[in-house]
Amino acid sequence: MPTISQSNADTERTQARRDKLSDQLVRDAEPPASGNRIIYDAKLPGFGLRVTAKGVRSFVLNYRVKGRERRITIGQYPTWKLLAARKQAEHLKRQIDLGIDPLDERISDRKAPTVRDLFERYAIEHLPTKAPRSAADDRSMWIKDILPALGARKVSDLTSADCDELHRAISTKRPTRANRVIEVLRKALNLAIRWEWLERNPASGARRNPEPKRTRYLGRDEVGKLVRALEEHPEKASADALLFMLLTGCRRGEALNAKWSQFDLQHRIWIKPSAETKQRREHRVPFSTTVAEILERRRAVAVGTFVFPGSHGAPLVEVRKTWRKACTVAGLDQVRIHDLRHTFASLLASSGQSLLVVGELLGHSSPQTTKRYANLYDDSLRLAAESVPLSVGIGLER
């Protein structure tokens, strides 16, 4: 690719002459005592060989656009041979005849946004619209996965093969994370299209690793053991936070960032602000008297804005250590903190609550999201189906 030289005329200390360039002349041209010497080709106007005092030889093309004389460096000899350099000069002259300034094109390409530039704008304009934990996960994927691999690349130069290679590299050890990384990159590149940095998204249609559907519900006995383990745990703030998640079905980030100003303890209503919910809309959640007791317990000892405060008045950040210990004591295996949310839904379903109620309490914006719990109603539906023949005295004879 030609390199950029922005001399508008021979402002360098350049000695010039005209001759028919040949391989021998290019090879044997004498360096000047100082400055540069340009030997212009007698055959192709503007095309020449520049020789510096240190003996560096480069092919150049002088041209005029809009009354300005400019010079672009095609490349150094011997990396560029005379024949290839002459063909490149002819190509550039055709561009010039069409009104295209190749020097401006190269400068524009140099200034084109990189993937790192994309991240910086994504971080400013998009991350603040996401829930805090989701935004932190996105940032981690950028810093640990995307930028080390693609940060220096021009956004406009990215290809589908680049995206597939990134996915493949991460998949060797973390196949599920590889899917998440590509999702984040795809979103950023969609924004790049909106910002007119890109015409098509190279991450569209990128490969995905299969992900097993995994939903774990705790049975009633398991819930009882877990509750006892949490109630006996010495780290009361984190243990209460986990109990709060179980009994409200909220997400971890919603619980840990909960503020006293969001709660109406008298009417037992939690008003989650839109900035804290996944759906980015306010969510009003009635809660039980047991949850109210947990909140009163926290209010008696908590200081500051947050219901579950950590150090220096900030919200509690980490509850996994408490979670692992409680699961060990309760004899539970392969259970995630997020499974508390699924368990809350399963307990609602088993108590006869409708999918509509489950969806409202979980804060689902679409009934389709709540349908994942429809199988929990099989026993209730089976009993309902049995009631029809029984109501009219029809039964199978054995």
KELODREN-289995 format. One record per residue (C-alpha): residue in one letter; x, y, z; residue number from 1. Coordinates in pm, 1 decimal. Layout:
<rs>
R   rest         c1         c2         c3    nr
R      A          X          Y          Z   NUM
...
</rs>
This chain:
<rs>
R   rest         c1         c2         c3    nr
R      M        0.0        0.0        0.0     1
R      P      136.9      347.6      -78.5     2
R      T      260.2      544.4      219.5     3
R      I      179.3      909.8      279.4     4
R      S      399.1     1203.8      193.6     5
R      Q      231.9     1542.7      214.7     6
R      S      481.4     1765.6       35.5     7
R      N      287.4     2009.3     -184.4     8
R      A      590.0     2087.8     -396.7     9
R      D      959.8     2018.9     -376.1    10
R      T      988.1     2187.2      -36.0    11
R      E     1245.2     1925.2       65.9    12
R      R     1602.3     1977.2      -42.0    13
R      T     1542.0     1782.6     -362.1    14
R      Q     1750.1     1767.7     -675.5    15
R      A     1543.6     1656.8     -975.5    16
R      R     1618.8     1525.2    -1321.0    17
R      R     1425.3     1335.8    -1587.3    18
R      D     1532.1     1002.5    -1734.2    19
R      K     1380.6      675.5    -1849.4    20
R      L     1367.0      460.8    -1538.5    21
R      S     1510.8      111.7    -1572.8    22
R      D     1594.7     -163.6    -1328.9    23
R      Q     1965.4      -83.3    -1363.6    24
R      L     1914.6      288.9    -1311.3    25
R      V     1703.3      223.7    -1001.5    26
R      R     1966.5      -11.8     -862.3    27
R      D     2271.8      202.9     -941.7    28
R      A     2143.2      558.1     -889.3    29
R      E     2400.1      759.3     -692.1    30
R      P     2284.5      914.2     -363.9    31
R      P     2319.9     1293.4     -341.8    32
R      A     2565.0     1449.3      -99.8    33
R      S     2271.2     1582.0       99.8    34
R      G     1894.6     1597.8       84.5    35
R      N     1712.6     1398.6     -181.8    36
R      R     1738.4     1341.2     -552.7    37
R      I     1433.9     1253.3     -761.2    38
R      I     1475.9     1098.4    -1102.4    39
R      Y     1146.7     1143.7    -1286.3    40
R      D     1046.0      889.4    -1545.8    41
R      A     1048.2     1020.1    -1901.0    42
R      K      771.2      776.3    -1994.7    43
R      L      510.8      825.2    -1715.0    44
R      P      471.4     1190.8    -1607.5    45
R      G      501.3     1247.5    -1232.2    46
R      F      636.8      899.9    -1158.5    47
R      G      988.4      894.3    -1020.2    48
R      L     1256.7      742.9     -802.4    49
R      R     1364.6      934.1     -492.1    50
R      V     1711.8      864.6     -356.8    51
R      T     1818.0     1004.1      -18.7    52
R      A     2167.6     1094.2       95.5    53
R      K     2167.2      768.2      294.7    54
R      G     2091.5      566.5      -17.2    55
R      V     1725.5      489.7       54.8    56
R      R     1535.4      447.6     -272.6    57
R      S     1158.6      501.6     -294.5    58
R      F      914.5      529.6     -581.8    59
R      V      698.4      843.4     -577.3    60
R      L      426.0     1006.5     -781.4    61
R      N      384.7     1382.1     -815.2    62
R      Y       41.6     1503.9     -922.6    63
R      R     -178.7     1812.4     -915.7    64
R      V     -529.4     1828.2     -767.4    65
R      K     -734.8     2148.5     -741.7    66
R      G     -429.4     2356.7     -815.8    67
R      R     -218.4     2189.4     -546.1    68
R      E       91.0     1989.3     -627.4    69
R      R      118.1     1680.9     -410.1    70
R      R      345.0     1382.3     -378.4    71
R      I      258.9     1032.2     -261.8    72
R      T      519.9      770.4     -179.7    73
R      I      437.3      439.4     -344.1    74
R      G      694.9      231.7     -158.5    75
R      Q     1060.9      154.8      -99.4    76
R      Y     1291.0      -33.0     -332.5    77
R      P     1364.3     -327.5     -335.4    78
R      T     1037.2     -422.8     -159.9    79
R      W      868.2     -251.8     -452.4    80
R      K     1012.4     -340.8     -792.4    81
R      L     1005.4      -93.3    -1080.1    82
R      L      732.9     -273.9    -1276.3    83
R      A      497.7     -301.3     -976.7    84
R      A      561.0       60.9     -876.8    85
R      R      490.6      181.5    -1232.5    86
R      K      160.2      -11.8    -1240.3    87
R      Q       64.2      136.3     -903.3    88
R      A      146.0      485.3    -1031.3    89
R      E      -75.3      425.3    -1336.5    90
R      H     -357.5      311.5    -1106.0    91
R      L     -319.0      622.5     -890.4    92
R      K     -321.9      848.2    -1196.3    93
R      R     -651.8      690.7    -1306.5    94
R      Q     -795.6      774.1     -963.1    95
R      I     -670.3     1130.6     -997.5    96
R      D     -836.0     1161.5    -1340.5    97
R      L    -1164.9     1063.5    -1170.9    98
R      G    -1121.8     1344.2     -918.6    99
R      I    -1002.4     1120.9     -635.0   100
R      D     -704.9     1245.6     -436.5   101
R      P     -518.7      927.6     -331.0   102
R      L     -331.3     1114.6      -60.9   103
R      D     -658.1     1225.1       99.4   104
R      E     -784.1      867.0       71.3   105
R      R     -479.4      736.6      258.4   106
R      I     -508.0     1007.9      523.8   107
R      S     -878.2      926.6      564.3   108
R      D     -794.7      557.8      601.7   109
R      R     -534.9      637.7      866.6   110
R      K     -795.1      835.6     1062.4   111
R      A    -1066.1      568.9     1025.2   112
R      P    -1195.3      451.0     1366.7   113
R      T    -1044.5      138.8     1516.1   114
R      V    -1214.6     -126.1     1726.7   115
R      R    -1064.5       48.9     2031.1   116
R      D    -1236.3      371.7     1920.8   117
R      L    -1557.1      170.4     1887.8   118
R      F    -1524.1       47.7     2246.4   119
R      E    -1464.5      399.8     2378.0   120
R      R    -1780.6      530.9     2214.1   121
R      Y    -1975.0      216.3     2311.7   122
R      A    -1864.5      268.9     2672.8   123
R      I    -1981.4      631.0     2670.3   124
R      E    -2308.8      595.3     2482.5   125
R      H    -2430.8      237.8     2534.8   126
R      L    -2297.3       93.9     2860.9   127
R      P    -2480.0      354.1     3077.1   128
R      T    -2810.8      226.7     2934.9   129
R      K    -2748.5     -121.8     3075.9   130
R      A    -2795.3     -255.3     3428.2   131
R      P    -2473.1     -215.7     3632.3   132
R      R    -2384.5     -583.9     3643.9   133
R      S    -2455.9     -632.7     3273.8   134
R      A    -2245.9     -326.8     3190.5   135
R      A    -1959.6     -462.0     3401.9   136
R      D    -1979.0     -797.2     3220.4   137
R      D    -1968.9     -619.7     2883.2   138
R      R    -1667.3     -413.1     2984.4   139
R      S    -1486.5     -725.7     3104.2   140
R      M    -1541.4     -898.1     2768.3   141
R      W    -1409.9     -595.9     2581.6   142
R      I    -1099.1     -562.1     2795.7   143
R      K    -1013.6     -932.1     2828.2   144
R      D    -1126.0    -1071.6     2492.6   145
R      I    -1213.4     -824.8     2217.1   146
R      L     -952.2     -550.3     2250.3   147
R      P     -645.6     -778.3     2283.0   148
R      A     -747.8     -954.9     1961.9   149
R      L     -896.7     -675.2     1750.7   150
R      G     -834.9     -341.6     1923.4   151
R      A     -589.2     -204.2     1666.4   152
R      R     -796.5     -311.5     1364.3   153
R      K     -996.5      -60.7     1164.1   154
R      V    -1369.0     -116.4     1216.0   155
R      S    -1424.0      -96.0      840.6   156
R      D    -1163.6     -368.7      780.5   157
R      L    -1325.1     -631.8     1004.7   158
R      T    -1446.7     -943.7      826.4   159
R      S    -1673.3    -1233.0      915.6   160
R      A    -1360.2    -1448.2      929.1   161
R      D    -1215.5    -1218.8     1198.6   162
R      C    -1528.1    -1262.8     1411.3   163
R      D    -1528.8    -1639.6     1361.6   164
R      E    -1161.0    -1659.5     1457.1   165
R      L    -1223.9    -1460.1     1777.4   166
R      H    -1511.9    -1692.8     1864.0   167
R      R    -1301.1    -2000.7     1788.2   168
R      A    -1008.1    -1881.8     2002.2   169
R      I    -1227.3    -1820.1     2308.2   170
R      S    -1427.6    -2139.6     2251.3   171
R      T    -1127.4    -2363.7     2317.2   172
R      K    -1161.1    -2298.8     2691.2   173
R      R    -1485.2    -2104.2     2742.6   174
R      P    -1747.4    -2193.4     2480.8   175
R      T    -2036.6    -2016.5     2651.7   176
R      R    -1837.6    -1698.1     2706.0   177
R      A    -1739.4    -1707.9     2338.4   178
R      N    -2109.3    -1675.8     2251.5   179
R      R    -2151.5    -1381.4     2487.4   180
R      V    -1843.9    -1204.7     2345.6   181
R      I    -1976.5    -1229.9     1990.1   182
R      E    -2315.0    -1098.5     2105.4   183
R      V    -2145.5     -793.0     2258.8   184
R      L    -1933.4     -735.7     1948.1   185
R      R    -2238.4     -775.0     1721.6   186
R      K    -2427.3     -511.4     1920.1   187
R      A    -2134.0     -269.5     1903.1   188
R      L    -2100.0     -319.4     1527.3   189
R      N    -2473.4     -256.1     1482.3   190
R      L    -2416.6       74.4     1659.6   191
R      A    -2120.6      139.6     1427.2   192
R      I    -2360.6      105.1     1132.6   193
R      R    -2590.9      360.8     1294.4   194
R      W    -2290.9      592.4     1343.3   195
R      E    -2201.5      547.3      973.8   196
R      W    -1868.0      383.8     1052.6   197
R      L    -1970.8       64.7      877.4   198
R      E    -2208.7      -52.7      604.7   199
R      R    -2265.6     -414.4      710.2   200
R      N    -2212.6     -610.9     1030.0   201
R      P    -1938.9     -877.1      992.8   202
R      A    -2054.0    -1042.9     1316.8   203
R      S    -2402.2    -1112.2     1180.1   204
R      G    -2443.4    -1483.1     1133.4   205
R      A    -2131.4    -1560.3     1336.8   206
R      R    -2115.4    -1916.5     1461.0   207
R      R    -2242.4    -2007.7     1807.0   208
R      N    -2157.6    -2292.0     2039.1   209
R      P    -2450.7    -2506.2     2156.8   210
R      E    -2560.8    -2418.2     2508.5   211
R      P    -2752.9    -2674.6     2712.4   212
R      K    -3072.6    -2536.7     2860.1   213
R      R    -3022.8    -2549.0     3233.5   214
R      T    -3287.8    -2449.5     3483.6   215
R      R    -3246.7    -2573.6     3840.1   216
R      Y    -3532.7    -2552.2     4087.9   217
R      L    -3480.8    -2628.5     4453.6   218
R      G    -3731.8    -2868.7     4603.9   219
R      R    -3912.0    -2775.7     4924.3   220
R      D    -3676.2    -2987.4     5136.6   221
R      E    -3374.8    -2824.4     4969.3   222
R      V    -3519.6    -2478.7     5027.6   223
R      G    -3567.7    -2558.8     5396.4   224
R      K    -3206.0    -2675.8     5432.9   225
R      L    -3073.1    -2370.0     5249.5   226
R      V    -3278.6    -2128.3     5459.4   227
R      R    -3150.2    -2287.0     5781.6   228
R      A    -2790.4    -2269.2     5655.5   229
R      L    -2828.6    -1901.3     5569.4   230
R      E    -2997.7    -1814.4     5898.1   231
R      E    -2706.8    -1973.2     6086.6   232
R      H    -2434.4    -1814.0     5871.4   233
R      P    -2217.2    -1561.2     6060.8   234
R      E    -2202.5    -1313.7     5768.0   235
R      K    -2549.0    -1173.0     5826.8   236
R      A    -2550.5     -905.1     5554.8   237
R      S    -2466.8    -1142.2     5269.8   238
R      A    -2684.5    -1421.3     5414.2   239
R      D    -2982.3    -1185.0     5441.4   240
R      A    -2918.4    -1065.5     5085.1   241
R      L    -2942.1    -1424.7     4960.7   242
R      L    -3259.9    -1489.4     5160.7   243
R      F    -3400.7    -1167.7     5015.8   244
R      M    -3328.2    -1294.5     4661.4   245
R      L    -3498.2    -1627.7     4734.1   246
R      L    -3811.5    -1465.7     4877.6   247
R      T    -3852.4    -1190.7     4615.2   248
R      G    -3720.3    -1365.6     4303.0   249
R      C    -3509.2    -1060.2     4223.1   250
R      R    -3179.8    -1062.6     4038.5   251
R      R    -2852.9    -1041.1     4230.2   252
R      G    -2773.3     -691.0     4103.2   253
R      E    -3119.4     -564.8     4199.5   254
R      A    -3076.8     -693.5     4554.7   255
R      L    -2722.0     -572.5     4611.2   256
R      N    -2799.1     -225.6     4473.3   257
R      A    -3130.0     -190.1     4658.6   258
R      K    -3166.9      140.2     4847.8   259
R      W    -3389.7      221.2     5141.7   260
R      S    -3556.5      495.9     4938.3   261
R      Q    -3703.1      227.2     4707.5   262
R      F    -3907.3       59.3     4983.6   263
R      D    -4248.1      139.1     5125.9   264
R      L    -4231.7      -76.9     5438.6   265
R      Q    -4578.5       23.2     5554.4   266
R      H    -4749.3     -106.4     5238.7   267
R      R    -4480.5     -368.5     5166.0   268
R      I    -4394.3     -241.2     4816.4   269
R      W    -4051.7     -237.1     4653.0   270
R      I    -4027.9       12.1     4365.1   271
R      K    -3729.4      -84.9     4151.9   272
R      P    -3612.1      214.3     3945.4   273
R      S    -3573.9      167.5     3571.5   274
R      A    -3196.4      217.0     3596.8   275
R      E    -3168.1     -102.0     3804.6   276
R      T    -3394.5     -337.9     3609.9   277
R      K    -3302.5     -549.0     3308.4   278
R      Q    -3607.4     -421.4     3117.6   279
R      R    -3511.5      -56.5     3190.5   280
R      R    -3856.7       18.7     3327.3   281
R      E    -3984.5       79.9     3678.6   282
R      H    -4105.9     -235.9     3850.6   283
R      R    -4339.4     -228.8     4153.8   284
R      V    -4312.4     -547.8     4360.1   285
R      P    -4529.2     -634.0     4661.7   286
R      F    -4338.3     -842.6     4914.9   287
R      S    -4424.1    -1078.2     5199.3   288
R      T    -4419.7    -1017.7     5573.0   289
R      T    -4113.3    -1243.8     5594.0   290
R      V    -3926.5    -1012.8     5354.5   291
R      A    -4044.9     -717.7     5563.2   292
R      E    -3890.1     -884.4     5869.5   293
R      I    -3557.9     -924.2     5685.1   294
R      L    -3568.0     -555.4     5591.6   295
R      E    -3646.3     -450.6     5948.1   296
R      R    -3356.8     -666.4     6066.1   297
R      R    -3124.2     -495.5     5819.3   298
R      R    -3255.9     -151.7     5908.8   299
R      A    -3160.9     -207.0     6270.9   300
R      V    -2793.2     -255.0     6184.9   301
R      A    -2736.0     -108.4     5837.5   302
R      V    -2588.9      238.0     5802.4   303
R      G    -2622.9      449.6     5491.2   304
R      T    -2814.8      437.6     5165.8   305
R      F    -2800.1       68.9     5077.2   306
R      V    -3005.6     -210.6     5229.9   307
R      F    -2711.3     -449.3     5206.2   308
R      P    -2407.5     -223.6     5249.0   309
R      G    -2049.3     -330.1     5195.0   310
R      S    -1742.2     -134.6     5293.8   311
R      H    -1722.7      246.4     5299.1   312
R      G    -2096.0      290.0     5241.6   313
R      A    -2088.8      122.9     4899.9   314
R      P    -2329.3     -160.5     4815.0   315
R      L    -2232.2     -515.4     4901.1   316
R      V    -2033.9     -653.5     4608.1   317
R      E    -1966.1    -1019.4     4676.3   318
R      V    -2191.6    -1288.3     4822.6   319
R      R    -2047.6    -1596.9     4652.5   320
R      K    -1834.4    -1702.6     4950.0   321
R      T    -2142.1    -1703.1     5172.9   322
R      W    -2338.1    -1882.8     4901.3   323
R      R    -2083.1    -2161.9     4861.8   324
R      K    -2062.2    -2216.8     5237.5   325
R      A    -2441.2    -2228.1     5276.4   326
R      C    -2475.9    -2474.7     4987.3   327
R      T    -2210.6    -2698.7     5142.3   328
R      V    -2386.5    -2696.3     5479.4   329
R      A    -2723.4    -2763.6     5311.8   330
R      G    -2577.1    -3044.4     5099.7   331
R      L    -2667.2    -2873.6     4771.4   332
R      D    -2463.8    -2929.5     4456.3   333
R      Q    -2458.8    -2756.8     4116.6   334
R      V    -2678.0    -2468.7     4230.3   335
R      R    -2621.4    -2110.0     4114.4   336
R      I    -2733.5    -1793.4     4288.3   337
R      H    -2958.4    -1720.6     3988.7   338
R      D    -3138.1    -2049.6     4057.3   339
R      L    -3297.2    -1874.6     4355.6   340
R      R    -3500.3    -1676.1     4102.7   341
R      H    -3611.7    -1994.9     3927.3   342
R      T    -3697.5    -2149.2     4263.7   343
R      F    -3912.7    -1847.3     4355.2   344
R      A    -4104.6    -1898.0     4029.0   345
R      S    -4145.1    -2271.9     4089.3   346
R      L    -4278.4    -2214.8     4441.6   347
R      L    -4532.2    -1965.8     4306.2   348
R      A    -4642.4    -2213.2     4040.0   349
R      S    -4674.0    -2503.3     4283.1   350
R      S    -4888.9    -2288.1     4511.7   351
R      G    -5137.3    -2237.9     4227.3   352
R      Q    -5039.7    -1889.4     4109.5   353
R      S    -5090.1    -1818.2     3739.0   354
R      L    -4816.7    -1752.2     3484.5   355
R      L    -4941.0    -1392.7     3472.3   356
R      V    -4874.7    -1349.1     3844.6   357
R      V    -4534.6    -1518.7     3815.5   358
R      G    -4438.8    -1287.3     3529.3   359
R      E    -4553.6     -976.5     3716.9   360
R      L    -4356.1    -1062.6     4030.3   361
R      L    -4044.1    -1149.9     3830.1   362
R      G    -4073.2     -831.5     3623.9   363
R      H    -4095.2    -1000.0     3283.9   364
R      S    -4182.8     -756.0     3005.8   365
R      S    -4313.0    -1034.3     2779.3   366
R      P    -4536.1    -1334.6     2858.7   367
R      Q    -4308.9    -1539.6     2631.9   368
R      T    -4031.0    -1507.9     2889.9   369
R      T    -4252.7    -1650.3     3162.8   370
R      K    -4356.0    -1947.4     2946.3   371
R      R    -4030.3    -2122.5     3036.7   372
R      Y    -4204.3    -2207.4     3365.6   373
R      A    -4514.8    -2353.3     3198.8   374
R      N    -4400.3    -2712.4     3260.4   375
R      L    -4427.6    -2647.1     3634.3   376
R      Y    -4804.7    -2648.4     3592.1   377
R      D    -4824.9    -3002.3     3449.7   378
R      D    -4942.3    -3159.2     3777.2   379
R      S    -5205.9    -2890.0     3832.3   380
R      L    -5327.3    -2920.4     3474.2   381
R      R    -5338.2    -3299.2     3500.2   382
R      L    -5557.1    -3274.2     3811.4   383
R      A    -5778.5    -3023.8     3632.4   384
R      A    -5812.2    -3260.2     3336.0   385
R      E    -5906.2    -3548.0     3569.7   386
R      S    -6187.1    -3338.6     3715.5   387
R      V    -6383.8    -3342.8     3389.2   388
R      P    -6462.5    -3718.8     3368.2   389
R      L    -6505.2    -3735.1     3744.6   390
R      S    -6760.9    -3454.4     3733.5   391
R      V    -6983.4    -3655.8     3499.1   392
R      G    -6923.1    -3994.7     3655.9   393
R      I    -6706.3    -4136.8     3379.6   394
R      G    -6415.4    -4359.8     3471.8   395
R      L    -6209.2    -4637.9     3325.5   396
R      E    -6315.3    -4990.0     3419.7   397
R      R    -6028.5    -5208.4     3534.8   398
</rs>
